[in-house]
């Protein structure tokens, strides 16, 4: 099973885009019962521990991720709460979902262990469709997708200086290559207007039409962006120390606001519902926390007896989705959805 997680390049995407949200029981921030977890059933033949990631949703009640079934990492969707095994592209043993658009098309990467290398794919009602790697590059990987189906990824060459980001437009026109011009430049997300969010070793950047715009936070040395929606970016700002990290939100004009109680924010939906973490003294891993725009929105409750859990996304129908495990979260877990109880 370990080889399922051996591709460091793809796992770096998971490690950054799917940020761990904590361990231990969470407390309700109000008189409500808070965000209550529901474990989603795994398909027949799945590893009982899941060993996968719930990473995508169409925003209308369907959830999609990648889980080990029959010894392969396969695409699984949940419709009406029931799992639908959607498989892997022919000739491949590994399929990692990176996003889903509003029409239910699923996007990700597949690996053939015999041939090596990664191929990006689109999965729709007619099945899997592999993307051609752009000429001049050895490999392309998927990072994120917006609701209309514009897909963001990375392209890799034998010379790292030639690596960059790529946008596959939803209308099927020619892909746009964005050459890397900043140190450790990593594409994090793509907004519905085509704006691309990057994080570098030092700052968060927005790119559109060939122009970069830096996101800063007064009083902080470093900024990092995790997600973008309707021009709003969430992430963190830091003075260079772990204790100095703060969850941050930038509005469409780039004005930063510190999100109360958090050390980082990781995902948001169109209404501004946001997921992040609050620091726990003496612990590397924070506890789950949510915000409604800039106000506290309550904690995510612990799923059953699972000791660790994470939320990778906030859907447009107002739920959080992620995984839970009794082992290391970098090996995946079982699928969980959190809904707000009255």
C-alpha positions as CSV (number, residue, x, y, z in Angstrom):
1,X,0.0,0.0,0.0
2,X,2.8,2.4,0.7
3,X,3.5,2.8,-3.0
4,X,0.1,4.4,-3.3
5,X,1.6,7.5,-1.6
6,X,5.1,7.4,-3.0
7,X,4.7,10.1,-5.7
8,X,6.2,13.1,-3.8
9,X,5.2,15.6,-6.4
10,X,1.5,14.7,-6.3
11,X,1.5,14.3,-2.5
12,X,3.0,17.8,-2.2
13,X,-0.2,19.0,-3.8
14,X,-2.2,17.0,-1.3
15,X,-0.2,18.2,1.6
16,X,-0.6,21.9,0.7
17,X,-4.2,21.9,-0.7
18,X,-5.6,19.4,2.0
19,X,-4.5,21.0,5.3
20,X,-4.9,19.0,8.5
21,X,-7.6,20.5,10.8
22,X,-6.9,18.9,14.1
23,X,-7.5,16.2,16.7
24,X,-9.6,15.8,19.8
25,X,-13.2,16.9,20.7
26,X,-14.2,20.3,19.5
27,X,-16.4,22.7,21.5
28,X,-19.4,24.5,20.2
29,X,-18.9,28.2,19.9
30,X,-22.6,29.0,20.4
31,X,-25.7,27.4,22.0
32,X,-26.1,25.3,18.8
33,X,-24.9,21.7,18.5
34,X,-22.4,22.9,16.1
35,X,-21.0,21.3,12.9
36,X,-22.0,17.6,13.3
37,X,-20.0,14.9,11.4
38,X,-21.6,12.2,9.3
39,X,-19.3,9.3,8.2
40,X,-19.9,8.3,4.5
41,X,-20.1,4.6,3.7
42,X,-17.2,3.1,1.7
43,X,-17.9,1.0,-1.4
44,X,-17.6,-2.8,-1.3
45,X,-14.0,-3.9,-1.4
46,X,-12.6,-0.7,0.1
47,X,-9.9,-0.7,2.7
48,X,-11.9,-0.4,6.0
49,X,-9.5,2.4,7.2
50,X,-10.3,4.3,4.0
51,X,-6.8,5.4,3.2
52,X,-8.1,8.1,0.9
53,X,-9.1,11.7,0.6
54,X,-12.5,13.4,0.1
55,X,-11.4,16.3,-2.0
56,X,-14.2,17.5,-4.3
57,X,-17.9,18.4,-4.6
58,X,-20.2,19.7,-7.3
59,X,-21.7,22.0,-4.6
60,X,-25.1,20.3,-5.1
61,X,-24.8,17.4,-2.7
62,X,-22.3,15.1,-4.6
63,X,-19.0,14.5,-3.0
64,X,-16.0,12.9,-4.7
65,X,-12.6,11.6,-3.6
66,X,-10.0,8.9,-4.0
67,X,-10.0,5.8,-1.8
68,X,-8.2,2.4,-1.9
69,X,-10.6,-0.2,-3.3
70,X,-9.4,-3.6,-4.5
71,X,-5.8,-2.6,-3.9
72,X,-6.0,0.5,-6.2
73,X,-6.5,4.1,-5.4
74,X,-9.9,4.7,-7.2
75,X,-12.3,7.6,-7.8
76,X,-15.4,7.3,-5.6
77,X,-18.4,9.7,-5.6
78,X,-21.3,9.8,-3.1
79,X,-24.7,10.6,-4.4
80,X,-27.6,10.7,-2.0
81,X,-25.2,9.5,0.6
82,X,-24.4,6.3,-1.2
83,X,-21.0,5.5,-2.7
84,X,-20.5,5.1,-6.5
85,X,-17.2,3.4,-7.5
86,X,-16.0,5.2,-10.7
87,X,-12.7,3.5,-11.0
88,X,-9.4,4.6,-12.6
89,X,-8.5,5.2,-16.2
90,X,-7.7,2.1,-18.2
91,X,-4.1,1.0,-17.7
92,X,-3.6,3.0,-14.5
93,X,-3.5,1.9,-10.9
94,X,-3.7,5.3,-9.1
95,X,-6.2,8.2,-9.5
96,X,-6.1,11.2,-7.3
97,X,-9.1,13.6,-7.5
98,X,-8.2,17.3,-7.2
99,X,-11.5,19.0,-7.9
100,X,-15.0,18.9,-9.3
101,X,-16.9,21.7,-11.2
102,X,-20.5,22.8,-10.8
103,X,-21.6,20.4,-13.7
104,X,-20.2,17.4,-11.9
105,X,-17.1,16.9,-14.0
106,X,-14.2,15.5,-11.9
107,X,-10.5,16.4,-12.4
108,X,-7.3,14.8,-11.2
109,X,-4.2,12.8,-12.0
110,X,-3.5,9.2,-12.7
111,X,-0.3,7.1,-12.5
112,X,0.7,3.9,-14.4
113,X,3.4,2.3,-12.2
114,X,4.8,0.3,-15.1
115,X,5.2,3.2,-17.6
116,X,5.8,5.8,-14.9
117,X,4.8,9.4,-15.0
118,X,1.5,11.3,-14.3
119,X,-1.4,12.0,-16.7
120,X,-4.1,14.6,-15.9
121,X,-7.7,13.4,-16.5
122,X,-11.2,14.6,-16.8
123,X,-14.0,12.3,-15.6
124,X,-17.6,12.9,-16.9
125,X,-20.7,10.9,-17.5
126,X,-19.1,9.2,-20.5
127,X,-16.0,8.1,-18.5
128,X,-12.3,9.1,-18.2
129,X,-10.5,11.4,-20.7
130,X,-6.8,11.8,-20.4
131,X,-5.2,15.2,-21.2
132,X,-2.2,15.4,-23.6
133,X,0.9,16.8,-21.9
134,X,1.8,20.1,-23.6
135,X,4.6,20.0,-26.1
136,X,8.0,20.7,-24.6
137,X,7.1,19.3,-21.1
138,X,7.5,15.9,-19.6
139,X,4.6,15.9,-17.3
140,X,1.5,17.8,-16.3
141,X,-0.4,17.6,-13.0
142,X,-3.8,19.0,-11.8
143,X,-4.0,21.4,-8.8
144,X,-7.5,22.9,-8.7
145,X,-10.6,23.7,-10.6
146,X,-13.2,26.5,-10.5
147,X,-17.0,26.0,-10.7
148,X,-17.2,26.6,-14.4
149,X,-14.5,24.1,-15.2
150,X,-11.3,26.0,-15.7
151,X,-8.5,23.8,-14.5
152,X,-5.2,24.8,-12.9
153,X,-2.1,22.7,-12.8
154,X,1.6,22.4,-13.1
155,X,3.9,21.5,-16.0
156,X,7.3,20.0,-15.5
157,X,10.4,19.9,-17.7
158,X,13.8,18.2,-17.3
159,X,15.1,21.6,-16.3
160,X,13.3,22.9,-13.2
161,X,13.9,26.5,-14.5
162,X,11.3,25.7,-17.2
163,X,8.6,24.5,-14.9
164,X,5.4,26.5,-14.5
165,X,1.7,26.6,-14.0
166,X,-0.9,25.8,-16.6
167,X,-4.6,26.7,-17.1
168,X,-6.8,24.5,-19.2
169,X,-9.8,26.7,-20.1
170,X,-13.3,25.3,-19.7
171,X,-14.2,26.3,-23.3
172,X,-11.6,23.8,-24.6
173,X,-9.3,26.5,-26.1
174,X,-5.5,26.2,-26.0
175,X,-4.0,25.9,-22.5
176,X,-2.2,28.9,-21.0
177,X,1.3,28.3,-19.6
178,X,2.4,30.6,-16.8
179,X,6.2,30.4,-16.5
180,X,7.4,30.4,-12.9
181,X,9.0,33.8,-12.1
182,X,9.2,33.6,-8.3
183,X,11.1,31.3,-6.0
184,X,9.1,28.2,-4.9
185,X,6.1,29.4,-6.8
186,X,3.1,27.0,-6.4
187,X,-0.3,27.3,-7.9
188,X,-3.0,27.0,-5.2
189,X,-6.3,27.9,-6.7
190,X,-8.3,29.4,-9.6
191,X,-11.2,31.8,-9.2
192,X,-14.3,31.8,-11.5
193,X,-12.9,34.8,-13.4
194,X,-9.7,33.0,-14.1
195,X,-7.5,34.7,-11.5
196,X,-4.8,32.3,-10.3
197,X,-3.7,32.2,-6.7
198,X,0.0,31.4,-6.1
199,X,2.0,30.9,-2.9
200,X,5.8,31.3,-2.8
201,X,8.3,30.9,0.0
202,X,7.5,34.4,1.1
203,X,4.2,35.8,-0.1
204,X,0.8,35.1,-1.7
205,X,0.3,36.3,-5.3
206,X,-2.6,36.8,-7.6
207,X,-2.1,36.4,-11.4
208,X,-4.4,37.5,-14.1
209,X,-3.7,38.4,-17.7
210,X,0.1,38.2,-17.2
211,X,0.1,40.6,-14.2
212,X,1.0,39.6,-10.6
213,X,-0.4,41.3,-7.5
214,X,1.1,40.7,-4.1
215,X,-1.1,40.1,-1.0
216,X,0.5,41.6,2.1
217,X,-0.5,41.9,5.7
218,X,0.9,44.9,7.8
219,X,3.0,43.7,10.7
220,X,3.8,40.3,9.2
221,X,6.8,39.2,7.2
222,X,5.3,36.3,5.3
223,X,1.9,35.6,3.7
224,X,0.4,32.4,2.3
225,X,-2.7,31.9,0.3
226,X,-4.7,28.6,0.4
227,X,-7.9,29.3,-1.5
228,X,-9.7,31.9,-3.6
229,X,-13.4,32.5,-4.3
230,X,-15.2,35.6,-5.7
231,X,-12.0,37.6,-5.4
232,X,-11.6,36.7,-1.7
233,X,-8.5,34.8,-0.5
234,X,-7.9,32.9,2.7
235,X,-4.6,31.8,4.1
236,X,-2.2,32.9,6.8
237,X,0.3,35.5,7.7
238,X,3.4,35.0,9.9
239,X,6.3,36.8,11.5
240,X,8.4,33.7,10.7
241,X,7.6,31.7,13.9
242,X,5.0,29.0,14.4
243,X,3.5,31.0,17.3
244,X,3.4,34.1,15.1
245,X,1.0,32.6,12.5
246,X,-2.4,34.1,12.1
247,X,-5.4,33.1,9.9
248,X,-6.0,35.8,7.3
249,X,-8.7,36.8,4.8
250,X,-8.1,39.3,2.0
251,X,-11.1,40.9,0.4
252,X,-11.4,41.5,-3.4
253,X,-9.5,44.7,-3.0
254,X,-6.6,42.9,-1.3
255,X,-7.3,44.4,2.2
256,X,-6.4,41.9,4.9
257,X,-8.4,41.0,8.0
258,X,-7.2,38.7,10.7
259,X,-9.6,35.8,11.4
260,X,-10.2,35.7,15.1
261,X,-8.8,32.7,17.0
262,X,-7.1,31.0,14.1
263,X,-3.6,30.3,13.0
264,X,-4.4,29.4,9.4
265,X,-7.4,29.2,7.0
266,X,-7.6,26.6,4.2
267,X,-10.9,26.6,2.3
268,X,-14.0,28.8,1.6
269,X,-17.2,28.7,-0.4
270,X,-19.0,31.4,-2.4
271,X,-20.8,32.8,0.7
272,X,-17.5,33.2,2.6
273,X,-17.9,30.2,4.9
274,X,-14.3,29.3,5.8
275,X,-12.4,26.4,7.4
276,X,-9.2,26.7,9.3
277,X,-7.4,25.8,12.5
278,X,-7.0,27.3,16.0
279,X,-3.7,26.7,17.8
280,X,-3.5,24.1,20.6
281,X,-0.8,24.9,23.2
282,X,1.9,22.2,23.1
283,X,0.5,20.5,20.0
284,X,1.7,20.7,16.4
285,X,-1.8,20.1,15.1
286,X,-4.5,22.7,15.7
287,X,-8.2,22.1,16.3
288,X,-10.8,22.7,13.6
289,X,-12.5,26.1,13.5
290,X,-14.8,27.9,11.1
291,X,-15.7,31.5,10.2
292,X,-18.6,33.2,8.5
293,X,-16.7,35.8,6.5
294,X,-14.7,37.3,9.4
295,X,-16.8,36.2,12.4
296,X,-16.4,32.9,14.3
297,X,-18.6,30.2,12.9
298,X,-18.1,27.3,15.3
299,X,-15.9,24.2,15.5
300,X,-16.1,21.0,13.6
301,X,-17.0,18.2,15.9
302,X,-14.9,15.0,16.3
303,X,-16.2,12.2,14.1
304,X,-17.1,9.2,16.3
305,X,-14.0,7.6,17.9
306,X,-11.5,8.8,15.3
307,X,-8.7,10.6,16.9
308,X,-7.6,12.9,14.0
309,X,-9.6,14.6,11.3
310,X,-9.4,17.2,8.6
311,X,-11.6,19.2,6.3
312,X,-10.3,19.8,2.8
313,X,-13.2,21.8,1.4
314,X,-16.2,24.0,2.1
315,X,-19.0,23.3,-0.4
316,X,-21.4,25.8,-2.0
317,X,-24.3,24.1,-0.3
318,X,-22.8,24.9,3.1
319,X,-21.1,21.7,4.3
320,X,-17.5,20.8,5.2
321,X,-16.0,17.7,3.8
322,X,-12.8,15.8,4.6
323,X,-11.5,12.6,6.3
324,X,-10.9,11.1,9.8
325,X,-8.4,8.5,10.9
326,X,-6.8,6.8,13.9
327,X,-3.5,6.9,12.2
328,X,-1.4,9.5,10.3
329,X,-3.5,11.7,8.1
330,X,-0.9,11.8,5.4
331,X,-2.0,8.2,4.7
332,X,-5.6,9.3,4.3
333,X,-8.7,8.2,6.2
334,X,-12.4,7.6,5.9
335,X,-14.8,10.2,4.3
336,X,-16.6,12.6,6.5
337,X,-19.1,15.5,5.9
338,X,-20.0,18.1,8.6
339,X,-23.4,19.8,8.6
340,X,-24.6,22.6,10.9
341,X,-27.1,21.3,13.4
342,X,-29.9,23.6,14.7
